[in-house]
Amino acid sequence: MSDLQAPLRPKRKKGLVDFLVQFRWILVIFIVLPFSALYYFLIYVGDVRSEMKSYKQRQKEHDENVKKVVKRLKQRNPKKDGLVCTARKPWVAVGMRNVDYKRARHYEVDLSAFRNILEIDKERMIARVEPLVNMGQITRATVPMNLSLAVVAELDDLTVGGLINGYGIEGSSHIYGLFSDTVVAYEIVLADGRVVRATKDNEYSDLFYAIPWSQGTLGFLVAAEIKLIPIKEYMRLTYTPVVGNLKELAQGYMDSFAPRDGDQDNPAKVPDFVEGMVYSPTEGVFMTGRYASKEEAKKKGNKINNVGWWFKPWFYQHAQTAIKKGEFVEYIPTREYYHRHTRCLYWEGKLILPFGDQFWFRFLLGWLMPPKVSLLKATQGEAIRNYYHEMHVIQDMLVPLYKVGDALEWVDREMEIYPLWLCPHRLFKLPVKTMVYPEPGFEHHHRQGDTEYAQMFTDVGVYYAPGPVLRGEVFDGAEAVRKMEKWLIENHSFQPQYAVSELNEKDFWKMFDADLYEHVRRKYGAVGTFMSVYYKSKKGRKTEKEVQEAEQAHLETAYAEAD
């Protein structure tokens, strides 16, 4: 349907909240940015102090903090106290979902001390870390050793605990899978106060496989052992523009990392990193990266781009230049490449500060970027928060690779949001069926990107104001999300739980598989102690009555079957 044939949406009447959103940049510049910079500095000082301690001292402090958690759990009276959750304030979470379950009665356990790197084991190639260690902290420690986590989520603030209990991805996920797939062991405090180490092949293997996507509803994660890989000092990044319709853009994206001959495990054919950005219904840029030594990067004729400098163009805008000037190659320092989207929060920075991408702002105030997401949330108020839920989209659609073209067309038709972020990831065939799982029988179809042991998926990142909102037209954000969730369920796709969800409980368990999760909740006493993952993800405020009903549902299983 052409633009002339498309039905026009009615104009939306603007109110006070529109005015507050339009001029929110004033609050951001004069309050949020300065306090964010101070907060980041204090966190950095704390990280440096932690690094000055020996691994032995950090482990001693860890053991003492675990004992405090166990003691606190054992002090709880199930008949009088509410369900258990962390003491972290609702606005501190990076995700956009309202942490409304903390508005009802609950029993808090403080985990704020768990923010140390406990050990970097170069022989086992394992990093043992506490859950509040963030990506900026871990790369600052490992990259100088020419080591890295196998999957490093792009934003500095994302924590190990959030990426494990929730969802984490990066441009290397087409090789290693999601962040949780790179974990080799969890240290968990169970509901009864027991401290256990869960691995894929010990007596707690069922717990090991159930932890990812559980949102901390099976126990408290207090440490994780995560796979390390050897790296080099630079990333050799190739920017390839593709022009065509959305299906052609999807095929160009697939061809950038998935050989058509099915040789997906051949390092000569598959890059170390992959990322795509679709800027319009007809234009996209796909980036492939390979680790490179400093000797290679500094050879005559090679271009080095320090994208981490505060005055540099925002990365997504820099990548977009490939559409006009054609394919080009440059070398980016590895750590700066890992965190390339931090300064502008992908492209959300353009909405927060409309002039933030201008050279004068980058040069004078770019060093203050990014605003801390938690402070943005803390200063927005309920009216602005509700406005963003209706007029703004932050969602990830995890779809099978062969359906990426369909997903792009759906987003264009229903939301008209650009740019879109594309990042592939493997979904492994595991010994047990977890909450997210590949399509049954995928290995028999031999589709592009798939192997015998893993199906290739893609994260379609949808982050921005929809086209109708930008044009001042009526847009029903809740209905758009409901349609998206329906499409995901129908196409064996998944929605990360950090995002705002409109799913009811029955549809939630159509999207995710409940069997292992419910089995583990009952086996390890989480029912009646920790709220269920659906209850924790549910949109809206939780009342005292809902808490009581959840506490009484000891023997009830969630909806595990589709109609």
N, C-alpha and C positions, 0 to 999 in steps of 0.2 A: 504494500500500500504506500503510495507516495505521500509526501508531507501535505500536499494540497487535498488529498483524499482523506487523510487521517482526521477523525473527529476532534474538534478543538475542546480542550478542557476549560471549564469556567475559571475566571480569575478568582484568586483567593483574597478575602478581606484581611488586611493586615491590622495587627493590634499592638499593644504595648510590648509584648514579648518579641515581636519582630524588630522593634526599635532597639531593645536591649541586646539582641543577637547581632544586629548590624554594627553597633558601636561597642561591642564587647572587647574589641582590640585595645581600647583604652585601658580597661582593667588588666588585660593580659600584659601590656607593655609596662605599666607602672607598678603592678603588684605581682602578677604571676611569674613573669620572667625574672625579676630580681630575686624573689624568694626561691624560684627553681634553681637559679645559679648558686644561691647560698646552700640550698639543700644538697645539690650535687657535690659541692665542695666538701660539706661535712661528711657525706657518704664516702667520698674519696679519701678523706683523712682517716676515717674508720677503717677503710680497706687497707690503707698503708700500715696502720697500726697492727692490723691482723697479720699482714704479710711479714712484719718484723718478728712475730712470734714463731717459735719452732713448731713443726708439725706435732711434736709430742705435747706441747702446751695447748695447742688448739684442740687436740683430741681429749685432753683432760677436761677442758672447759666444755667440750661437747658432751662428754659423759655426765658431767654435773648438771647440765641443762636438760638432758634426757631424764635424769632422776626427778627433776622438778616437774616435768610434764607427767611422768608416771604418778607422782604424788598428788598432783592436781586432779588427775582423772580419778584416782581412788577416793578422793574427798567428795566426789559428786554423790548426791542422794538422788537416785532416779525418780523417786516419788515426789520430790519437791523441786528439783532443778530441771531446767529445760534441756533440750538437745544440745550436744556439744559442738562448738565451732571455735575457730581461732579468735583471738582478741583484737585482730587487725581491724581498724576502722573501715567502714564500708567504702569510703571514697578513695582509699589507698590502692585498691585493686586496679590494674591496668585495663581490664576488660570493660566493655560498655554496658554489660548487663547490670541492672540495679541489684545491689546486694541487700535486698529488702528482707531476707530471712533474719537478718540481725536486728530488725526493728521489733521482732517478737521476742518473747522470753527465750533466753538461751544461756548456756553455761560456757563461759569463755576460758580458753587455755592459751597462754601467752607463748608464742613461738618466735618472738622478735629477735631473740639472741642467736638464732640459727642462720648466721650469715657469713660463715667462714669456709674457705677452701681448706679441707682437712689434709689432703695429700695429693701430690702429683707423682704418680708412680710411673717412671719412664720405662721400667722393665716390663711391667704388665700392661703398659699403655692405658692406664686408667686414671681418671680424676675422681677423687672422692670428695664430695661437696655437700654442704648443707642446703636446705631448700630455698633460702632467701638470697643465695648467691645469684647475682644477675649476669647477663651476658657480657656487659662491659667489664665487669670485675674478672670474669674467667678468661676473657681474651687478653686482658692486660697482663695476666699471670702466665698464660701458656704461649702466646704468639712469639715472645722473645726467645723461647726455647725451640722455636720451629715445630711447635705442637699445637693442636687445636681439638676441640670437641668435633666429632664427626658431623654434627649438625649444630650450627650456631644461628639462632634466631636473630633477625636483623636489628631489632631495637634494643638499645643498651639496657633498658629498665626491666626487660622480661626476665623473670626468675626461673630457676631450675624447678622449683616446686610447681609453679604455674604451668610450665611447659610439659611436665610429667603428668600431673593430675588432670590437666586440661589438654592442651594441644599446642604443638610447636613444629615449625617447618622452616626450611631454608633451601637455597638453590642447590644444595648437595643431597636433598632428600630423594632425588631420582635414583640415587645409589644406595643411601643408607636408610631410607624410610623416614618416618616422623621422629621427632626428638626422643620420644619414649622408646623407640626401637633401638636406640643406641645405649640404653641403660642395661647394665649387666647385673645389678643388685640394688635392692631397696632396703633401707633400715626403717622399720615401721613400728610405731607404738599402737598396739591394738586397744580395743575398747576396755578390756579388762586390765590394762596396764602392762601386759607382756611386751617385751621388745624383741622383735624377730628380724632376721635377715632373709629376705625372699629373693631367690634366683629362679631361673627357668628350669633347673634340674634338681632342686632340693625339695624338702617336704612342704614348703610353702609356694610351690610353683603355681598353684591356682591363684594365690594372692598376687604373685608376680604379674601374671597375665591380666588380672582384673584391675590393677591400679590405674593404668592409663585411661583417661576420660572419666574417671570416677569422681573427680572434683573434691577429693579429700574426704569422701564419705565412707571409706572402709577403715580408716585409721589415720594417724598423724605420720606423715613422711618427715623423718628427721635427718636423713642422709641418703645419698645415692652415689653409686659407682658408675661412671659414664665412660664410654669408649673414647680414647684419644687416637688421633691419626697424625702422621708426619706431614708437615706442610713446608712451603717455601715462602720467601719474603714478599713476593709480589703475585698479583693475579693478572694474567694476560687476558684481557677482556675484548671480545669481538662483538661489535654492535652491528646487527643485520636488520635493515628495514624491510618490511613486507607490505605491499599494497594490494588490495583486492577486497572481496566481500568477506564477511565474518567466517564463513567456512574455509575460505582460502587462507585467511590469517591463522585459523586453527591448524590447518595442515602445515603451514610454514613453521609454526611453533613446534609441532610434533617432529618435523624433520630436523629441527635444530639439535635434538638430543637423542632421538629414537631411530636407529637405523632401520630402514624398510626391510632389510634382509633378516631382521630379528636378532642380530648379533649384539644384544643389549649389554652384555658383560665384557665387551671388548674395549679396554681403555683407549685404544687408538681411535675408536669411532665415537666414544661417549665422553663428553667434556666433564670436568670436575664440578662445574657450576652451571646452572641454567636459570634464566629468568626472562619473562616476557611482559611487555606492557602494551596494551591496546589503547590507542589514543582517540580513536574514532571508529565508526563502523567500517572504515576502509583503510586504516593505517595502524601499523604496529611496529614495534622494534623488539627483536629477540636477541638476548645477550648470552653468550657462552664463554665460560672462563676456564682457564687451566693455570695451575700453580706454576710460577716461574721464579728462577733464582735472581738475586740482585745483579749477578754478572750479566745475565741475559737482558734484564730490564734496562740496564745502563749502557747497553751497546749503542754505538752511534746510529742515529736514525730512529731509535725507539722513543716513543713519547710516554713520559711518566706523568700521571695525573693524581695529585694529592687531593682527592675529593673530600677529605676530612677537614681541610682548612675552612674556617668560619665564613670566609668571604667567597667561597666557591659557589657556582650555580648549584641549585638543588639538583640532586642526582636524576630524578625523573625528567626534568627539563633538559638536562645535559644529554641524556639518552635520546630524547626526542629529536635532537639536531641531526641524527642519522637519517631521518626521513628526507631531509633536504640535501645533505651532503653525501649521502650514500654510506656504504659499509666502511667502518674504520676500526682500528685496533689501538689499544693503549694499555699501559701497565699501571695498576693501582696497588699501593701498599696493602698487604693482605688484611691487616686489622681495619684499615679505613674502608676496604671493600666490604668486610663483614657488616659494618655499621653504616653503610651508605645511605640508608633511609632514615636514620635516627634524627638528623637535624631538622628535616621537614616533615617527619612523621608520615612517610610516603608522600602524599599530596594533601593531607589534611591540614598542613601548615598554611596552605593557601586560603582555606576557609577561616582559620583562626586569625591569621594576619594577612589580609588581602594584598598588602604591599610587601610582605616578608620576603618575596623572591626578588625584589628590586635590588640593584647593586648598592645603592646608598644605604639601605637597611642592612644588607648582609655585611657591608664593610664596617658600619658603625655599631650595630647591635647583634650581628649574626653570632658573635661569641656567646651570647646569652641563650641561644637556641639549643635544644628545643624546650618549650614550656613543659613542665612535668605534668603528665596526664592526670595524676592524682590531684594536683593543685587545680587543674582546669575543672575537674569534677567537683572539688570542694567549694569552688567559688561560683558555680553556675546556678545554684538554686533549683527548686523543684520545677518551676515554670519553664526554665530554659532546658532542663533535663527532659521534660515531657515534649518540648518542642523538637529537640534533637531526635527523639524516638519516632516522631511523626514525619519530620521533614528532612531527615538525614539518615543515611544507611551506612553501617559498618558491619559487613557480613562476609563470611568466607563460605564458598560452596565447594565442597570436596567431591569431585565428579570423576567417573572413569575417563581415562584419556580420550577414548574414542568418542565420547559425548561432549567434548569441550566446545565444538562448534555449535551444538544445540544449546549449551549453557550460555554462550556468548549471545546468541540470537534471542534467548529468553530475556536476559538482562537488558538488552537493547530495546526489546519490545515493551517490557513491563516497567523498567526503571530509568532507562536512558542515562546511565551513569558512565562517565569516562574521566580519567583513565581507568582501566581494569588491570589488575595484577595477575599474572599467571606463573605458577610455580609447581612443577611436577613432583610427585612423591610416590614411592612404592607402598603398597599395602600388602604385607606378607601373608602367605598361607601358613597359619600357625597350628600347633598341635591341638589347640582348643579354639572355640569360637568366642571371640572377644566382642566388646560393644560395637566396634567397627571392624568390618571384615570384607574381603574381596567377593566379587560375584561368584556364586557356585558354578564350577565348571569353566571358569575363565581360561584355564590353561589349555583347553581343547580348541579354542578359537584362534590362537596364535595371532592376536592383534598387535599392532605396532606398539612397542614399548613394554609388552608383557613378557614374562619368562615363565618357566614351569613352577617357580616358587613364589612369584609376586605379580600382582596386577598393578599396572601403572595408573595412578590417579593424578588429578591436577587440582590445585587450589585456585579457584577463580575468586580473587579478592575484589570485593565491591565496596569501595570506601569513598563516599562523597555525597554531595547533595544531588538528588535526582533532577533530571532535565526539567520536568514540570515545576519543581520548586524554584529553580534558577530563573524560570520564565514568569514566576509569580502566579502559577496556576494551582488549582486544587490537587492535592496528592494525599492519598490515604496510606501512610507508612505502614500501619499495622496490617492492612489488607494486603499490601505488596509483600510483606514478610510471610504472611500466611500462604499466599500463592507460591512464593519461593520454596517454602517448606514442603508444600504439596508436591511441587515438581521434584524436589530432592528425594522424597520418599518413593515416588513413582519411578525414579531413575537410579535406584540403589546408590544414592549419594548422601552426604552427611553435612551437618551444620555444627561447627565448633560451638561449645556451650558458653564461651565468653561473651557471645553476642546476645542481643535481645531476641527472645524467642516467643512465638505465639502458640506453640504446640500445647495441646492438652496431653494428659498422661498417656492416653491410648495411642495417640499419634507419635508421641515421643518414643514409645517402645515399638512402633512400627519402623521408625528410622534406625534405632539402635537395638542391639540384641541384649535381652535381659538375663538370659539363663545363667551364665557364669557369674555375672555381677550379683544376682540375687542369691545364688548358692554361697558365694563368698561372704556376703553380708550376714547371712544366717550362721554360717560356720564359725565366723570369727567375732560374733556378738555385736556387730555394728548396728543391727536393727534395734531401735529403741535407745541407742546412744548417739549415733550420727544420723542426720537427716538423709533421706534418699537423694540420689543425684537429680531426679526430676524435681523434687521439692526444692532443692537448692537452686536449680536453674529456672524455676518457674517465675514468670513475670508477675510483678505486682507485690504489694505488701502482704506479709504473712500474719494472720491473726493468731491470737492465743488459742482459739478453737482449732485452727489448722495444726498448730504445734501439738496440741493434745491428741488430735486424731492421728497424726503421724507417729506419736509415741505409742499409741495403742495398736498400731498396725503391725504387730510383731510377726504374725504368721501369714499376712497377706502378701502375695507376690504381685509384682507389677504386671501390666498387660504385656504378655510376651507374644501373643499371636495376633496376626492381622485378621481382619474380618474374612 
